């Protein structure tokens, strides 16, 4: 499903808004250099300002560092209980710190918490060296992964986010990265909701997550803050709220270049609240249920069940759900075989005549090729047809 999700995210981020300006609710004034609001559940961008403008990511860089660390955990190259040394380079990192030193051997899980909760540059460097062998090799992995995720305007020069020429990204790329991080590693993203943590022996005053929305809004469960003088105060925030028609509807905000810690939290909260009230989620089809069952030729069965393994949800301006229309584009005729999960058709969702999203539909069940006589009979029927 990762391939299909990449298709969905790419389609969602292809434009700054997927509803017409005439119909789209106007977002509030956001005091930020750039921002983007995405409905992750629907895969739609709801609002954006300068989403492709190059910006310094500051500690939002650590989202990519975490992506590679989580990938190493998932592939069992490292483990949460494994300890890593603290190099002189990690110990001497400037900026936000976990306050670890070369006398320590620190478990990977604690380094992850130090990187996420305290935004520790020392913890980040220790993880980068542990996973990549060196910081330089790890940065190469970061840039390779950026290309693989389709981050077209992102370049990394370090794993922690300190200002360096060429170390830039965009709001659009950050939304893609954050969405994939949550999608690809659901077993690890709970670390982003930790409010307080400190490693034994480190200052008690250094125990609070810098994402103040975690303390204000119980529906917010991530993700990452960032700040340098050049970048300003930045926040990638995500919330999950339950609605009768779409339980667990998730939004993601990217707010860049605000004036203070309080401003980045306030502007992010404003954007998230607006998204949930200005747009409603509409579930069109349940997960694993056929959207269509077209006829199949030369197969052991005569029809192909097309759908998705996840619910199909769209976001529309509140009160306009009745205007949603769907149509399916697929090849004709459909000739077996088809493997389960194979992308076969495209579901186009419109609000009136305005396109909203396009989603791939896959074969929910395999259809094997018929025997010689069955194929021959269908071949003759197709020829007559």
C-alpha atoms as one frame of an Amber mdcrd trajectory, in Angstrom:
protein
   0.000   0.000   0.000   2.982   2.344   0.273   3.018   2.783  -3.511  -0.654
   3.724  -3.514  -0.132   6.068  -0.586   2.698   7.820  -2.429   0.277   8.270
  -5.340  -2.348   9.730  -3.005   0.011  12.111  -1.238   1.564  13.254  -4.516
  -1.884  13.954  -5.936  -2.924  15.805  -2.801   0.162  17.993  -2.806   0.174
  18.690  -6.547  -1.788  21.879  -5.985  -2.166  24.194  -3.019  -5.927  23.645
  -2.949  -8.108  20.956  -4.444 -11.380  22.852  -4.453 -12.197  25.912  -6.495
 -11.523  29.332  -5.025 -15.195  30.147  -5.535 -16.260  27.271  -3.303 -13.324
  26.968  -0.910 -13.698  28.519   2.534 -11.160  31.258   3.104  -8.573  30.356
   5.736  -7.866  32.712   8.626  -4.963  35.116   8.547  -1.903  33.158   9.638
   1.088  35.161  10.832   3.756  32.957   9.277   6.214  33.092   6.403   4.614
  29.986   4.869   2.074  27.385   5.882   0.143  24.364   4.652  -2.860  22.519
   6.072  -3.502  18.960   4.962  -6.349  16.569   5.679  -4.273  13.406   6.039
  -7.303  11.112   6.176  -8.644  12.449   2.886  -5.272  13.148   1.319  -6.184
  16.727   0.433  -4.533  20.078   0.953  -7.106  22.432   2.467  -5.099  25.658
   2.523  -1.591  26.895   1.839   0.536  30.012   1.592   3.842  29.916  -0.328
   4.041  26.112   0.011   6.981  25.866  -2.396   9.041  28.764  -1.043  12.471
  27.580   0.140  12.880  27.852   3.900  15.303  26.692   6.539  13.782  23.727
   8.386  15.717  24.143  11.659  14.882  21.163  13.915  12.065  20.053  11.610
  15.069  18.371   9.952  14.765  15.795  12.720  11.607  14.427  11.055  13.847
  12.954   8.348  16.399  11.817  10.916  13.587  10.038  12.752  12.326   8.515
   9.486  15.694   6.842   8.915  16.020   5.778  12.556  12.528   4.258  12.518
  13.338   2.502   9.251  16.488   1.044  10.817  14.396  -0.180  13.755  11.759
  -1.691  11.503  14.379  -3.529   9.463  16.084  -4.636  12.710  19.410  -2.982
  11.881  19.215  -1.508  15.373  16.991  -2.131  18.409  15.358   0.120  20.990
  17.364  -1.451  23.831  20.713  -1.280  22.006  23.082   1.291  23.474  25.058
   3.768  21.384  28.194   5.675  22.348  28.249   9.450  22.649  31.046  10.829
  20.508  32.939  14.025  21.213  31.173  15.504  18.190  27.739  14.628  19.600
  28.669  15.910  23.072  29.815  19.269  21.724  26.764  19.920  19.540  25.448
  23.470  20.072  21.803  24.421  20.490  19.099  22.295  22.125  20.547  19.384
  24.060  19.657  16.196  25.878  22.820  16.689  27.997  24.530  13.375  27.328
  28.340  12.991  27.382  31.067  10.617  26.193  31.067   8.679  29.475  27.572
   7.403  28.656  26.275   4.490  26.607  22.676   5.544  25.868  19.850   3.223
  24.744  18.424   3.992  21.313  14.959   4.523  22.774  16.260   7.204  25.126
  18.111   8.904  22.286  14.874   8.947  20.272  13.060  10.571  23.193  15.893
  13.046  23.611  15.749  13.945  19.918  11.963  14.326  19.855  10.968  15.646
  23.294  13.991  17.836  23.994  14.975  18.364  20.341  18.473  17.384  21.461
  21.127  17.991  18.822  23.474  15.754  20.816  20.979  12.882  20.787  20.356
  13.435  17.079  24.060  13.272  16.248  24.497  10.095  18.307  21.629   8.448
  16.410  22.946   9.634  13.036  26.399   8.228  13.764  24.895   4.998  15.104
  22.685   4.401  12.067  24.885   5.831   9.323  28.342   5.092  10.681  29.154
   8.789  10.379  27.207  12.021  10.197  28.343  12.535   6.607  27.121   9.108
   5.517  23.840   9.678   7.351  23.274  12.982   5.511  23.738  11.115   2.243
  21.054   8.660   3.384  18.791  11.607   4.248  19.091  13.056   0.766  18.593
   9.662  -0.849  15.436   9.158   1.193  14.212  12.640   0.295  14.397  11.687
  -3.386  12.632   8.384  -2.735   9.776  10.221  -0.976   9.456  12.763  -3.785
  10.711  15.756  -1.790  11.603  17.804  -4.838  12.808  20.964  -3.102  14.647
  19.613  -0.076  18.370  19.366   0.534  20.016  18.236   3.762  23.469  19.228
   4.999  23.231  17.890   8.566  20.968  15.636  10.665  19.959  18.182  13.328
  18.927  21.324  11.421  21.502  23.944  12.365  21.850  26.695   9.777  24.061
  25.718   6.848  24.083  26.872   3.200  21.928  24.591   1.055  20.043  23.104
   4.003  16.508  23.967   2.884  13.036  22.545   2.367   9.446  23.719   1.751
   6.096  23.500   3.513   4.901  21.088   0.818   7.870  18.764   1.270   7.493
  18.864   5.055   3.833  17.849   4.720   4.813  14.936   2.497   7.539  13.835
   4.897   5.366  14.118   8.004   2.509  12.229   6.338   4.795   9.408   5.281
   6.437   9.279   8.702   3.054   8.671  10.347   1.946   6.291   7.627   5.074
   4.180   7.369   5.940   3.907  11.079   2.725   3.935  13.154   4.435   1.808
  15.806   6.936   4.568  16.598   5.098   7.876  16.180   3.750   7.701  19.743
   7.065   9.206  20.833   5.877  12.530  19.412   3.057  12.733  21.959   5.357
  12.465  25.009   4.944  15.627  27.058   7.777  15.199  29.526  11.003  13.209
  29.490  14.588  13.535  30.655  17.445  11.096  30.788  18.599  10.167  34.322
  21.274  12.541  35.556  20.351  15.377  33.198  18.770  18.697  34.266  15.212
  18.416  35.569  14.390  21.750  33.948  15.000  20.223  30.527  12.079  17.797
  30.631   9.249  19.396  28.627   8.294  18.876  25.003   8.667  22.128  23.081
   5.380  21.461  21.248   3.123  23.402  23.620  -0.004  22.268  21.749   0.438
  18.877  23.429  -0.387  20.619  26.718  -3.250  22.706  25.324  -5.198  20.424
  22.980  -5.803  16.764  23.893  -6.385  15.886  20.220  -2.864  17.014  19.231
  -0.364  14.118  19.271   2.692  15.502  17.433   4.900  16.300  15.761   7.945
  18.610  15.860   9.100  22.129  16.614  11.999  24.008  15.102  13.792  27.296
  15.667  16.880  29.131  14.501  17.387  32.834  14.003  17.202  32.326  10.238
  14.190  29.987  10.261  12.110  31.710  12.922   9.763  29.608  15.045   8.304
  26.610  13.180   5.915  23.798  13.998   4.598  20.727  12.240   1.503  19.791
  14.253  -0.999  16.996  13.825  -4.312  16.264  15.501  -6.817  13.415  15.371
 -10.466  14.072  16.184 -13.464  11.764  16.098 -16.582  12.510  14.062 -19.668
  10.291  13.638 -19.043   9.807   9.924 -15.219   9.714  10.015 -13.694   8.489
  13.303 -10.071   9.438  13.802  -9.967  12.166  11.163  -6.390  13.481  11.070
  -5.207  16.929  10.023  -1.626  18.135   9.667  -0.442  21.741   9.792   2.945
  23.093   8.747   3.600  26.610  10.052   6.966  28.199   9.248   8.712  31.417
  10.200   6.571  32.787  13.029   7.841  35.321  15.567   7.809  33.319  18.824
   7.091  29.994  20.518   3.639  31.219  21.458   2.943  32.457  17.933   3.807
  29.151  16.284   1.471  27.330  18.680  -1.346  29.857  18.291  -1.157  29.968
  14.501  -1.021  26.175  14.266  -4.006  25.806  16.584  -5.919  28.388  14.573
  -5.222  26.515  11.344  -6.174  23.099  12.742  -9.411  24.365  14.310 -10.361
  26.108  11.076  -9.740  22.956   9.055 -11.986  20.842  11.242 -14.843  23.350
  11.172 -14.595  24.690   7.604 -14.306  21.220   6.050 -16.131  18.015   6.817
 -14.957  14.506   6.072 -17.247  12.400   3.889 -16.731   8.647   3.811 -17.670
   7.379   0.354 -16.719   3.708   0.636 -15.672   1.378   3.447 -12.282  -0.299
   3.552 -12.115  -3.517   1.557 -15.583  -3.072   0.063 -16.015  -3.122  -3.727
 -16.468   0.277  -5.340 -17.234  -1.490  -8.625 -17.348  -5.093  -9.914 -16.741
  -4.887 -13.678 -16.747  -7.874 -16.011 -13.475  -9.730 -16.581 -12.598 -11.689
 -19.707 -10.476 -14.847 -19.924 -10.543 -15.338 -16.144 -11.577 -18.161 -13.842
 -14.160 -15.767 -12.409 -16.270 -13.362 -14.422 -15.886 -10.185 -12.383 -13.218
  -8.119 -10.687 -13.805  -6.467  -7.321 -12.263  -2.994  -7.320 -11.764  -0.923
  -4.186  -9.201   0.109  -1.582  -7.930  -1.486   1.606  -8.640   1.782   3.442
 -11.847   3.799   3.691 -12.273   6.292   0.869 -12.766   9.696   2.487 -12.872
  13.184   0.972 -12.916  16.601   2.609 -15.453  19.137   1.353 -16.610  22.516
   2.616 -18.993  21.930   5.495 -22.567  21.495   4.293 -21.716  20.545   0.700
 -21.504  16.743   1.009 -24.553  16.296  -1.246 -22.591  17.773  -4.160 -19.993
  14.989  -4.193 -19.922  12.841  -7.340 -17.738   9.912  -8.338 -16.744   8.332
 -11.627 -14.429   5.451 -12.476 -11.930   5.391 -15.323 -10.669   1.934 -16.287
  -9.444   0.053 -19.320 -11.949  -1.884 -21.396 -11.939  -4.821 -21.816 -10.403
  -6.149 -18.610  -8.362  -9.244 -19.451  -7.259 -11.668 -16.704  -5.037 -12.349
 -14.827  -5.128  -9.750 -12.045  -3.172 -10.032  -8.818  -4.562  -8.879  -5.491
  -3.541  -5.270  -4.832  -2.898  -4.504  -8.501  -3.891  -0.953  -9.464  -6.494
  -1.287 -12.201  -8.682   1.814 -12.322  -8.938   5.400 -11.100 -11.716   6.802
  -8.955 -12.341  10.480  -9.702 -14.155  12.421  -6.994 -15.758  15.749  -7.835
 -17.708  18.403  -6.001 -20.188  19.375  -8.660 -17.927  19.643 -11.690 -14.835
  20.669  -9.694 -12.243  17.855  -9.263 -11.384  17.006  -5.673  -9.095  13.970
  -5.745  -8.147  11.006  -7.902  -7.474   7.675  -6.213  -6.199   4.382  -7.619
  -8.565   1.428  -7.271  -6.989  -1.973  -6.808  -8.067  -5.569  -7.233  -9.410
  -6.639  -3.840  -9.135 -10.318  -4.844  -6.969 -12.078  -7.423  -8.489 -13.283
 -10.694  -6.542 -16.125 -12.233  -6.350 -16.770 -15.937  -8.861 -19.309 -17.267
  -7.851 -22.521 -18.987  -7.287 -22.809 -22.722 -10.938 -23.429 -23.596 -12.169
 -20.577 -21.390  -9.682 -18.152 -22.917 -10.545 -19.270 -26.422 -14.285 -18.907
 -25.811 -13.872 -15.380 -24.409 -11.528 -14.480 -27.258 -14.235 -15.421 -29.736
 -16.894 -13.502 -27.826 -14.660 -10.436 -27.708 -14.035 -10.687 -31.457 -17.784
 -10.871 -32.138 -18.401  -8.012 -29.717
